[in-house]
Amino acid sequence: MPIFANDTKRKSWLSVSENSDFPIQNIPFGVFLTKENIVTVGTRIGDYAIDLGALQQMNYFSGIDLTDDMFMQDTLNDFISDGKKTWRLVRNRIADIFDEKNPKLRDNEKHKDIVIFNIADVEMQLPVLIGDYTDFYSSKEHATNVGTMIRDAENALLPNWLHIPVGYHGRSSTIIPSGIPVHRPIGQTLPHGENSPVFGPSRCVDFELETAFITTDANIMGEMIPINEAEDYIFGMVILNDWSTRDIQKWEYMPLGPFLSKNFATSISPWIVTMDALEPFRTASPKQNPSPLPYLQQKGKHSFDIQLEVAIQPEDNETPTIVTKSNFKHLYWTMNQQLTHHTSNGCRVNSGDMMGSGTISGPTKESYGSMLELTWGGKEPIKLNDGSERKFINDNDTVIMTGFCKNSQVRIGFGEVSSKLLPPFVRK
């Protein structure tokens, strides 16, 4: 079925600024709360949030096989469960409804008042009920940098890293949408030169620049998803900040890996950009050497040219400082390989599950995806626009991550994931 929604010649009767992340060719999906305190599934064009539940009630999706309450829910899980054919039909229909040549909604003021909201007047929610969250470790540059700091350059990558997409299971209960603040965690650390740990606020709170993909119901327990089918089970992507505490992590990670150092907060951008919308930005992923085992081998272009940025904004400074610029295409392991490997032992994957990419670092220092790398473990502080320095994230700093794809015809973006770090939570 053709993806009519991606037609770059199409224009909307809604005004869209030239550098908007959300032209009519994007049509992401999310969940928002209206001024009337109604939660609805929606999409976005320009600076307008669109109530898909209201559109469905007024029969704008007539002819598409949807349950009566598909978009009148507080998550996207049921819609995602319907599969790729439904996603594409709905995106194509939305593109048609908001095409500048289509008068059906354009000229119906009563319907427009019900359906269309200014983005500033809605409150974005977590778009899916995330049952399970897996975080991968798929950037060779990041793994090499961290391994060099922990061990040495000759032994930076562990023996398994070039053979499997390494990952661990995270905690879905603390995944939050953009705009929700995060408290500095308290935990056990081992001070330098000491033999016994102490308990207190982390001194090394860090961001991790990541993306994540959201799955549909992919398999039954015991079934592996073949590499050539994996993409059919990926609904779309978000930008992800996997908050980390490096001092807690250093003390706890042996022998089982991250635990409390990473599960206290994970922030995501609220609009899920579909794989259909990202189709024009396919690109090759890095050459894999040695070649992976046959079940992970794939041909063709399976990465995407997504430009990524991170900025830090101190509380008393209106101008954020961009501290890194990276790109999704640097990832060594692809989403297809991650999903296939995840199910290779028969692990079940459900609608709304989220898979993080792992920190996305590029080949240069300016493209490193964490403060751990940018400051090389705190030894080389970076200077912000206001003259202050950072080894890690300070209390009341806001971390802002953005991502977008752009070619000569269209820009498709994710918006931002913005989170403020507050002092430790003190229970009254």
Secondary structure, 3 states (H helix, E strand, C coil): CCCHHHCCCCCECCCCCCCCCCCCCCCCEEEEECCCCCEEEEEEECCEEEEHHHHHHCCCCCCCCCCCCCCCCCCCHHHHHCCHHHHHHHHHHHHHHCECCCHHHHCCHHHHHHHEEEHHHCEECCCCCCCCEEEECCCHHHHHHHHHHHCCHHHCCCCCCCCCCCEEECCHHHEEECCCCEECCEEEECCCCCCCCEEEECCCEECEEEEEEEECCCCCCCCCCCCCCHHHHEEEEEEEEECEEHHHHHHHCCCCCCCCCCCCCEEECCCEEEHHHHHHHEECCCCCCCCCCHHHCCCCCCEECCEEEEEEECCCCCCCEEEEEEEHHHCCCCHHHHHHHHHCCCCCCCCCCEEECCCCCCCCHHHCCEHHHHCCCCCCCEECCCCCEECCCCCCCEEEEEEEEECCCCEEEEEEEEEEEECCCCCC
